[in-house]
Amino acid sequence: MSLFLSVVPVSRAVEVAKSLAVPLHAETVPLDEARERVLAADIISDIDIPGFTRSVMDGYAVLAADTAGAGDAAPAVLSLRGRVMMGSATEHEILPGECIYLPTGGILPAGADAVVMAENTEPFGDSILVKKPAADGENIIRYNEDFKKGETVLNKGRRLSAQDLGVLAAVGCDQVPVTKRPRIGIISTGNELVPVTQVPAAGQVRDVNSFVIAAFVRDHGCIPVRYGIVRDDRETFAATVQKAAGECDAVLISGGSSKDDRDMTAAVIAGMGEVFVHGVAIAPGKPTVIGRAGTVPAIGLPGHPAATFVVLLAIARHLLDGMTGNAAPDPVTIPATLAINVPSTKGREDFLRVTLKDGVATPLFGKSGLLNTLARSNGILRVPAESEGFEKGSRVEIIPW
Amino acid sequence: MSLFLSVVPVSRAVEVAKSLAVPLHAETVPLDEARERVLAADIISDIDIPGFTRSVMDGYAVLAADTAGAGDAAPAVLSLRGRVMMGSATEHEILPGECIYLPTGGILPAGADAVVMAENTEPFGDSILVKKPAADGENIIRYNEDFKKGETVLNKGRRLSAQDLGVLAAVGCDQVPVTKRPRIGIISTGNELVPVTQVPAAGQVRDVNSFVIAAFVRDHGCIPVRYGIVRDDRETFAATVQKAAGECDAVLISGGSSKDDRDMTAAVIAGMGEVFVHGVAIAPGKPTVIGRAGTVPAIGLPGHPAATFVVLLAIARHLLDGMTGNAAPDPVTIPATLAINVPSTKGREDFLRVTLKDGVATPLFGKSGLLNTLARSNGILRVPAESEGFEKGSRVEIIPW
């Protein structure tokens, strides 16, 4: 255990964050509340879907062979043998030369192997004129073509989208096994911090980070629990960390931004458990602390808002995703052309806020203490540690937000 | 008013959907609950930020001119005149040849115009050796460099992200003016539909769409209100639409998929108000209905899940965004190379589910009744109405999900 600032690569910090993430127990939630939750088990289809071969069009069930060569000039003439009602089957088996009307979703009668769209037909006495040939299987979905009974339809670790809820509904999963939402304690430290409701006096700033962190935690499927602003008094601070660690599944501490505060965060975590990382080769965000306070993971985030956000995105996110069991944590990236040269120091991962527009990424070289660049940017550019930067015109990948 | 299916372009359907969207009244929510809500007013900074020129590093406040030419071999020697404590100012004004220690976030003493990082210095008796020159303004954030008092920091119509909450905190906005969350009634119709809890008999399918629609509605900042499954009985259906229209701000009806059901949806909306669109040049999703049931907007969605999802994304979204006042409704797109030829009919907008991987988009040519392609895909490709499709290797834009 070291309290000293010995900088580790981002990859190592991510590894440590992941290793500390203990997935929580599962719980069951009603399907209607499962959006954005993470599956705690594979989901198996309880039935064949569809359970019957059905039409995807309003039209006529036919034998495809009967329509071969049909056209406007020489339509196929098929004897109409009735009508399939929605939700019920017909007893009649289609024989050569016959057809039956059926609506979209209707059960294909036995014997038929295709559906001719109503638009391509014309009634003619008790018969139907078919003016376009149908291929075998046209306009139908076959029995269990979508999902087979016993098939895994969605995998454990998937964060559920609107579409996924549709799949769960189809396979009868009205009570969904999901991972519990981790409770994340959030503490702000710093003598300079005042609450949002207060007008800062000289030397003071409002507590910005706890709101950013709480919303980020919600974005990642966790429940923020706020412990307010703690002044730089080691005893009070230690008591607050202890309380948060006792009540939550992890603790995020928005450090005072000065070295004294940062040392206090590391020292208090060390006194309660262990510090694994104190200093990361990342800019902004170098003074990041990762450890265990008692039995729960604790991350000390830098004080500057932009630095906090970068460390949340690059490192803390892996802890949160690990705790929710989210198996697809990497954010989508968007390729772009760089508008200007971006120099970078080798051995350090740089994260630059950028504005991305029409495929061109323009870095905003704001100081990490500025909020306006964070709000004005719409993505971030990562410059890997092994890179000395990118030249103007390079193709780069942007993480959008 | 026409009840007949006369197909309109997607652009026209979007126009109608937007024109029906009446923005709701504003309400105020605590900052901590404002995530993903839409601002109902411009937000003005109540203070200058920062309210004082401050350091972004732990180090020494200096006059930059004093450090000109400083290096390891020939350091500048500055007389240390004390220490700035966090959250308080020092009375001492820095004179040439002097420096004062200050922590990150500390108030820059009068006279100083830069900060030298502690790492580039060394104590030497009562003096400090500075081994690297500092430029004017280095490592400091100037008074109101971030936001000026009275400046608009975030605009009306912005959907609030984690970073935005940080900006709101900084400008003292602890009670946030946001638009009310529209209540969206959701009705499923179709004799073939059974609840998720039931095992479908022959010809029946589980009600999938109401769950997809409810989650999509939530994704767009609205509150879904479920009215269950209504069988294809015009009287009951009309009564349910009437009830939903009375209790909600808009109604989404997942149509029975057959022509009879679709006609019923259009007829009932027409009987209660007016139908503006009945049929859109979109695939999948042609039998879409847009109208007004009484005073509230109503959209009839197609019965097939994939078609429902496409119409939600391409058309209904504009109604929801209009009601929440979301000013940036267009989803981000990701450029990709097309893996195969995609033919398309001119005059119709085609939406193809695709899998996007390593910059290559591969369309899944599933029938619109299939759920598995919806869950397996991770984005959608739009083929504009004026296009006859794209060739393999074309650069296309994918809407990710």
Interface residues (C-beta under 8 A of the other chain):
Chain A: L31 D32 R35 D46 I47 I49 P50 G51 F52 R54 V56 D58 M85 M86 G87 S88 A89 P103 T104 G105 G106 I107 A118 I141 E145 D146 F147 V153 L154 S161 A162 Q163 D164 L165 G166 V167 L168 A169 A170 G172 C173 D174 G190 N191 E192 V196 T197 V199 P200 A202 G203 Q204 V205 R206 D207 V208 N209 S210 F211 V212 I213 A214 A215 F216 R218 D219 R226 D232 G256 S257 S258 K259 D260 D261 G303 H304 P305 F309 V332 I334 P335 G359 K367 S368 G369 L370 L371 N372 L374 A375 P400 W401
Chain B: L31 D32 R35 D46 I47 I49 P50 G51 F52 R54 V56 D58 M85 M86 G87 S88 A89 P103 T104 G105 G106 I107 A118 I141 E145 D146 F147 V153 L154 S161 A162 Q163 D164 L165 G166 V167 L168 A169 A170 G172 C173 D174 G190 N191 E192 P195 V196 T197 V199 P200 A202 G203 Q204 V205 R206 D207 V208 N209 S210 F211 V212 I213 A214 A215 F216 R218 D219 R226 D232 G256 S257 S258 K259 D260 D261 G303 H304 P305 F309 V332 I334 P335 G359 K367 S368 G369 L370 L371 N372 L374 A375 P400 W401
